[in-house]
Amino acid sequence: MSDDPHAPDPRLIQYLERMSSLIAQNRDNALELGALRSEAKSNGYNTEVLNFLTQIRGRFPRDNGAEALNLLIRYALATGSKVDLVITKEVPVEGTQPTAAPSGAAPSAAVEVEESEHDEDGVRTLLRQIAMGIAVSVGLLWLLI
């Protein structure tokens, strides 16, 4: 650095240039994200739900948020919330293109359904899972707050 107090600081200029570049990239990403959301919305998808799923998947990358989503559904059912579950017995073949959802419709979940009897052990297991889920949720909420 020179003795001139008005001489530009090369490190400061480097930081400013990098920040400007990142801000421009961020602006470009925001525009692309907006276009993607508009496209999804025009194809009948709920963008708020897509945002929620993206956040869940990002927070729980190990299983793409499957455990957190299953707990959410369990709690919704346990609290008496009406949940419309669309379950089919078809399992998608790996590498095939999914068909587009009709306008305004949510995509259906393709999972195998096991039919089981609701015996006493099943009820106990369900209650145990609900209690464990509540404990985990309280812990997660505590961490978030």
C-alpha positions as CSV (number, residue, x, y, z in Angstrom):
1,M,0.0,0.0,0.0
2,S,1.3,3.4,-0.9
3,D,1.6,6.4,1.4
4,D,-1.2,8.2,-0.5
5,P,-4.3,8.0,1.7
6,H,-6.5,8.3,-1.5
7,A,-4.9,5.4,-3.3
8,P,-7.3,2.5,-3.9
9,D,-7.0,-0.6,-1.7
10,P,-6.6,-3.5,-4.1
11,R,-8.2,-6.0,-1.7
12,L,-11.2,-3.8,-1.2
13,I,-11.6,-3.4,-5.0
14,Q,-11.4,-7.2,-5.3
15,Y,-14.1,-7.7,-2.7
16,L,-16.3,-5.2,-4.4
17,E,-15.9,-6.9,-7.8
18,R,-16.6,-10.3,-6.3
19,M,-19.7,-9.0,-4.5
20,S,-21.0,-7.3,-7.6
21,S,-20.5,-10.6,-9.5
22,L,-22.4,-12.6,-6.9
23,I,-25.2,-10.1,-6.7
24,A,-25.6,-10.2,-10.5
25,Q,-25.6,-14.1,-10.4
26,N,-28.2,-13.9,-7.6
27,R,-30.4,-11.6,-9.7
28,D,-30.1,-14.0,-12.7
29,N,-31.0,-17.0,-10.5
30,A,-34.0,-15.1,-9.1
31,L,-35.2,-14.4,-12.6
32,E,-34.7,-18.1,-13.7
33,L,-36.5,-19.3,-10.5
34,G,-39.4,-16.9,-11.2
35,A,-39.7,-18.3,-14.7
36,L,-39.6,-21.9,-13.5
37,R,-42.3,-21.2,-10.9
38,S,-44.5,-19.6,-13.5
39,E,-44.1,-22.6,-15.8
40,A,-44.9,-25.0,-13.0
41,K,-48.0,-22.9,-12.0
42,S,-49.2,-22.8,-15.7
43,N,-49.0,-26.6,-15.7
44,G,-51.3,-26.8,-12.7
45,Y,-48.8,-27.3,-9.9
46,N,-49.0,-25.4,-6.5
47,T,-45.8,-23.5,-6.3
48,E,-46.2,-23.0,-2.5
49,V,-46.2,-26.7,-2.1
50,L,-43.2,-27.1,-4.4
51,N,-41.3,-24.4,-2.4
52,F,-42.2,-26.3,0.9
53,L,-41.0,-29.6,-0.6
54,T,-37.8,-28.0,-1.8
55,Q,-37.1,-26.7,1.6
56,I,-37.8,-30.0,3.3
57,R,-35.6,-31.9,0.8
58,G,-32.8,-29.4,1.4
59,R,-33.0,-29.7,5.1
60,F,-33.1,-33.5,5.1
61,P,-30.9,-34.5,2.1
62,R,-30.2,-38.0,3.5
63,D,-33.7,-39.2,2.6
64,N,-35.0,-36.2,0.6
65,G,-37.3,-35.3,3.6
66,A,-39.3,-38.6,3.4
67,E,-39.2,-39.1,7.2
68,A,-40.2,-35.5,7.9
69,L,-43.1,-35.7,5.4
70,N,-44.3,-39.0,6.8
71,L,-44.3,-37.6,10.3
72,L,-46.2,-34.6,9.0
73,I,-48.9,-36.8,7.5
74,R,-49.1,-38.9,10.7
75,Y,-49.6,-35.9,12.8
76,A,-52.2,-34.5,10.5
77,L,-54.1,-37.8,10.7
78,A,-53.6,-38.1,14.4
79,T,-55.0,-34.6,15.0
80,G,-58.1,-35.3,12.9
81,S,-57.1,-33.2,9.9
82,K,-58.7,-34.4,6.7
83,V,-56.0,-35.5,4.4
84,D,-56.6,-36.6,0.9
85,L,-54.1,-39.3,0.0
86,V,-53.9,-40.4,-3.5
87,I,-52.3,-43.9,-3.4
88,T,-52.0,-46.2,-6.4
89,K,-50.7,-49.7,-6.6
90,E,-48.6,-48.8,-9.6
91,V,-44.9,-48.4,-9.1
92,P,-43.2,-46.2,-11.7
93,V,-40.6,-48.0,-13.8
94,E,-37.1,-46.6,-13.4
95,G,-36.1,-44.3,-16.3
96,T,-39.6,-43.7,-17.6
97,Q,-41.0,-40.2,-18.0
98,P,-43.8,-39.4,-15.6
99,T,-47.0,-38.1,-17.2
100,A,-48.0,-34.5,-16.7
101,A,-50.6,-33.8,-14.1
102,P,-53.9,-32.4,-15.4
103,S,-54.3,-28.7,-14.8
104,G,-55.1,-27.9,-11.2
105,A,-54.4,-31.4,-10.0
106,A,-51.8,-32.6,-7.6
107,P,-49.5,-35.4,-8.8
108,S,-50.5,-38.8,-7.4
109,A,-48.1,-40.7,-5.2
110,A,-47.1,-44.0,-6.7
111,V,-46.5,-46.4,-3.8
112,E,-47.2,-50.0,-3.0
113,V,-50.1,-50.5,-0.6
114,E,-49.9,-53.3,1.9
115,E,-53.2,-54.4,3.3
116,S,-53.0,-55.3,7.0
117,E,-55.5,-56.0,9.7
118,H,-55.9,-53.5,12.5
119,D,-55.2,-55.8,15.4
120,E,-54.2,-54.7,18.9
121,D,-50.4,-54.9,18.2
122,G,-50.9,-52.7,15.2
123,V,-52.7,-50.1,17.3
124,R,-50.0,-50.2,19.9
125,T,-47.3,-49.8,17.2
126,L,-49.1,-46.9,15.7
127,L,-49.5,-45.2,19.1
128,R,-45.8,-45.8,19.8
129,Q,-44.9,-44.2,16.4
130,I,-47.2,-41.3,17.0
131,A,-45.6,-40.7,20.4
132,M,-42.1,-41.0,18.9
133,G,-43.1,-38.6,16.1
134,I,-44.5,-36.1,18.6
135,A,-41.2,-36.2,20.6
136,V,-39.1,-35.8,17.4
137,S,-41.3,-32.9,16.2
138,V,-41.1,-31.1,19.5
139,G,-37.3,-31.5,19.4
140,L,-37.2,-30.2,15.8
141,L,-39.4,-27.3,16.7
142,W,-37.2,-26.5,19.7
143,L,-34.2,-26.5,17.4
144,L,-36.0,-24.2,14.9
145,I,-37.0,-21.7,17.6
